Amino acid sequence: MLKIENLSKSYNKGKIKAVDNVNFHVKPGEIFGFLGPNGAGKTTTIKMIVGLLKPDEGKILINNIDNQKEIIKAKKQISYVPDNPEVYERIKGIEYLNFIADVYGVDGNQKLERINKYLEIFGLKEVVNDPIGSYSHGMQQKIVLIGALIHEPDVFILDEPMVGLDPKSSFQLKEIMREHCNEGKSVFFSTHVLEVAEKICDRIAIINKGKIIAVGTMDEIRDLYGNEQSLENIFLELTES
């Protein structure tokens, strides 16, 4: 579903190699965790995947669509929730959701059904007619998540999605991620919460200083780096060495 080939990105006229010849793939039906310390290249990689940054080298395929050659077609396959979403604060929550649904061409009946479904799940029904600027940070995160789910993307891309969510909403999001993958779609997400990654991810990639230093299932990673170790211990050993 998502294939990254020889991906590189530099800043400061090539002096800073943010992403250095990265390769991995995300299979249909899997939750794929993308882990790394601050400054490792996670967000730069994600921004290239969703089309916000142009790679210096390499290829990004989404459902075999090259996101540099067929930009709009590739973006229709995904949705993206950044770590710090920018929202339209002066419009109402329902106006935002209708706008996003229309952008992705979701028809009227499906739009209404999905909006109501996710408003109920995330507990926003009572405030959906209020301006987004009146929402708390957690509520704004929820409205952005709902917008990202409305068109039921093949690849759901999340950068630190649990930040700002209350425990119930975090649980609901994890359930949605798994249901999404049970339908044969994929979730690609970055997180610093290693316990969450260890519990819910089918496979994991760890990036450090722009390079992928480990990739595989938890069992595969443990076999390579220590059978009895937690993901947290393995992560700390790999990124500190």
C-alpha positions as CSV (number, residue, x, y, z in Angstrom):
1,M,0.0,0.0,0.0
2,L,2.8,2.4,0.9
3,K,6.3,1.8,-0.5
4,I,9.3,4.1,0.2
5,E,12.4,3.6,-2.1
6,N,15.8,5.2,-1.5
7,L,14.2,8.3,0.0
8,S,16.5,11.2,0.9
9,K,16.1,14.9,1.9
10,S,18.7,17.4,2.9
11,Y,18.5,20.9,4.3
12,N,20.9,23.9,4.4
13,K,22.2,23.3,0.9
14,G,22.9,19.6,1.6
15,K,24.8,20.1,4.8
16,I,22.1,18.5,7.0
17,K,20.9,15.1,5.8
18,A,17.5,14.8,7.5
19,V,16.5,11.6,5.7
20,D,19.2,9.4,4.2
21,N,18.4,6.6,1.7
22,V,15.3,5.3,3.6
23,N,13.5,2.2,2.4
24,F,10.5,0.4,3.9
25,H,7.0,-0.7,2.9
26,V,3.6,-0.8,4.6
27,K,1.4,-3.8,3.8
28,P,-2.4,-3.9,3.4
29,G,-4.0,-4.6,6.7
30,E,-1.2,-3.6,9.0
31,I,-0.5,-0.9,11.6
32,F,3.0,0.3,10.9
33,G,4.8,2.2,13.7
34,F,7.4,4.8,12.7
35,L,9.6,5.5,15.7
36,G,12.6,7.7,16.4
37,P,14.0,10.4,18.8
38,N,13.4,14.1,18.1
39,G,15.2,15.2,15.0
40,A,15.6,11.7,13.6
41,G,13.7,12.4,10.4
42,K,10.2,11.1,11.2
43,T,8.3,14.3,10.4
44,T,10.4,15.1,7.4
45,T,9.6,11.6,6.0
46,I,5.9,11.9,6.7
47,K,5.8,15.3,5.0
48,M,7.3,13.8,1.9
49,I,4.8,11.0,1.9
50,V,1.8,13.3,2.1
51,G,3.3,15.7,-0.4
52,L,4.2,18.7,1.8
53,L,7.9,18.3,1.0
54,K,9.6,17.3,-2.2
55,P,12.3,14.6,-1.9
56,D,15.8,15.2,-3.1
57,E,16.0,11.6,-4.2
58,G,13.8,8.5,-4.1
59,K,10.3,7.4,-4.8
60,I,7.1,7.2,-2.8
61,L,4.4,4.9,-4.1
62,I,0.9,4.9,-2.6
63,N,-1.2,2.0,-4.0
64,N,1.4,2.0,-6.8
65,I,0.8,5.7,-7.5
66,D,3.9,7.9,-7.6
67,N,3.1,10.8,-5.3
68,Q,5.5,13.1,-7.3
69,K,4.0,12.3,-10.7
70,E,0.3,11.9,-9.9
71,I,0.0,14.2,-7.0
72,I,-3.8,14.5,-6.7
73,K,-4.5,10.9,-7.4
74,A,-2.0,9.9,-4.7
75,K,-3.5,12.3,-2.1
76,K,-6.9,10.8,-2.7
77,Q,-5.5,7.5,-1.3
78,I,-4.5,9.0,2.1
79,S,-5.5,11.1,5.0
80,Y,-3.0,12.9,7.3
81,V,-3.2,14.1,10.8
82,P,-0.1,16.1,11.8
83,D,1.3,16.4,15.2
84,N,0.1,20.0,15.6
85,P,-3.0,20.4,13.3
86,E,-3.8,23.9,11.9
87,V,-7.5,24.4,12.0
88,Y,-10.0,26.9,10.7
89,E,-10.9,28.5,14.0
90,R,-13.6,30.8,12.7
91,I,-15.8,28.2,11.2
92,K,-18.1,25.7,13.0
93,G,-17.0,22.1,13.5
94,I,-19.8,20.8,11.2
95,E,-18.8,23.3,8.4
96,Y,-15.2,22.0,8.6
97,L,-16.4,18.3,8.4
98,N,-18.7,19.1,5.4
99,F,-15.9,20.9,3.7
100,I,-13.4,18.0,4.1
101,A,-16.1,15.5,2.9
102,D,-16.8,17.6,-0.2
103,V,-13.1,17.9,-1.0
104,Y,-12.8,14.1,-1.1
105,G,-16.1,13.7,-3.0
106,V,-18.0,11.8,-0.3
107,D,-21.6,11.6,-1.3
108,G,-24.4,13.0,0.9
109,N,-25.7,9.9,2.6
110,Q,-22.3,8.5,3.4
111,K,-21.1,11.9,4.5
112,L,-24.0,12.3,7.0
113,E,-23.6,8.7,8.2
114,R,-19.9,8.9,8.8
115,I,-20.0,12.4,10.4
116,N,-22.6,11.2,12.9
117,K,-20.7,8.0,13.6
118,Y,-17.5,9.7,14.5
119,L,-19.1,12.6,16.3
120,E,-20.7,10.0,18.5
121,I,-17.5,8.0,19.0
122,F,-15.4,11.1,20.0
123,G,-18.1,12.9,21.9
124,L,-18.4,16.1,19.9
125,K,-22.1,16.1,19.0
126,E,-22.9,18.8,21.5
127,V,-20.3,21.2,20.2
128,V,-20.2,20.5,16.5
129,N,-22.2,23.7,15.8
130,D,-19.8,25.8,17.8
131,P,-16.8,27.6,16.2
132,I,-13.6,25.5,16.2
133,G,-11.8,28.4,17.9
134,S,-13.8,27.7,21.0
135,Y,-12.6,24.1,21.2
136,S,-10.0,22.9,23.6
137,H,-6.8,21.4,22.1
138,G,-8.1,17.9,22.6
139,M,-11.4,18.7,20.9
140,Q,-9.6,20.3,18.0
141,Q,-7.5,17.1,17.7
142,K,-10.7,15.1,17.6
143,I,-12.4,17.2,14.9
144,V,-9.2,16.9,12.7
145,L,-9.3,13.1,13.2
146,I,-12.9,12.9,12.2
147,G,-12.2,14.9,9.1
148,A,-9.4,12.5,8.2
149,L,-11.6,9.5,8.6
150,I,-14.6,10.7,6.6
151,H,-13.4,9.5,3.2
152,E,-12.1,6.2,4.7
153,P,-8.6,6.4,3.2
154,D,-6.6,3.4,2.1
155,V,-3.6,4.7,4.1
156,F,-4.3,6.6,7.3
157,I,-1.2,8.6,8.2
158,L,-0.8,10.0,11.8
159,D,2.0,12.0,13.4
160,E,1.7,11.7,17.2
161,P,-2.1,11.2,17.1
162,M,-2.6,10.5,20.8
163,V,-1.2,13.9,21.9
164,G,-4.0,15.9,23.6
165,L,-6.5,13.1,23.6
166,D,-8.2,11.9,26.8
167,P,-7.8,8.2,27.7
168,K,-11.2,7.2,26.3
169,S,-10.6,8.9,22.9
170,S,-7.1,7.4,22.7
171,F,-8.7,4.0,23.2
172,Q,-11.4,4.7,20.6
173,L,-8.7,5.8,18.1
174,K,-6.7,2.6,18.6
175,E,-9.9,0.6,18.0
176,I,-10.6,2.6,14.8
177,M,-7.0,2.0,13.6
178,R,-7.4,-1.7,14.0
179,E,-10.9,-1.8,12.4
180,H,-9.4,0.2,9.5
181,C,-6.7,-2.4,9.0
182,N,-9.2,-5.3,9.3
183,E,-10.8,-3.9,6.2
184,G,-7.5,-4.4,4.3
185,K,-6.4,-0.8,4.6
186,S,-3.3,0.5,6.4
187,V,-2.2,2.8,9.2
188,F,1.2,4.5,9.3
189,F,1.8,6.4,12.4
190,S,4.6,8.0,14.4
191,T,4.6,8.1,18.2
192,H,6.9,8.6,21.2
193,V,4.6,6.4,23.3
194,L,6.5,3.2,22.9
195,E,4.1,1.1,25.0
196,V,1.3,1.9,22.6
197,A,3.5,1.1,19.6
198,E,4.5,-2.2,21.1
199,K,0.9,-3.2,21.8
200,I,-0.8,-2.3,18.6
201,C,1.7,-2.3,15.8
202,D,2.1,-5.2,13.4
203,R,5.5,-4.0,12.3
204,I,7.8,-1.2,13.4
205,A,10.6,0.9,11.8
206,I,13.0,2.9,13.9
207,I,14.8,5.8,12.4
208,N,17.8,7.6,13.8
209,K,19.9,10.4,12.3
210,G,18.0,10.0,9.1
211,K,18.6,6.3,8.6
212,I,16.4,3.2,9.3
213,I,18.2,1.2,11.9
214,A,15.6,-1.5,12.6
215,V,12.4,-2.7,10.9
216,G,10.2,-5.7,11.5
217,T,7.6,-7.3,13.8
218,M,8.3,-7.1,17.5
219,D,9.3,-10.7,17.5
220,E,11.8,-10.1,14.7
221,I,13.2,-7.1,16.4
222,R,13.5,-8.9,19.7
223,D,15.3,-11.9,18.0
224,L,17.9,-9.4,16.7
225,Y,18.3,-7.2,19.7
226,G,17.3,-9.2,22.8
227,N,14.5,-11.7,23.3
228,E,13.4,-10.5,26.7
229,Q,13.7,-6.8,26.2
230,S,10.9,-4.3,25.9
231,L,10.6,-2.1,22.9
232,E,11.6,0.8,25.1
233,N,14.9,-0.8,26.1
234,I,15.7,-1.8,22.5
235,F,14.8,1.7,21.3
236,L,17.1,3.3,23.9
237,E,20.0,1.0,23.1
238,L,19.7,1.5,19.4
239,T,19.3,5.3,19.4
240,E,22.0,5.9,22.0
241,S,24.7,3.8,20.4
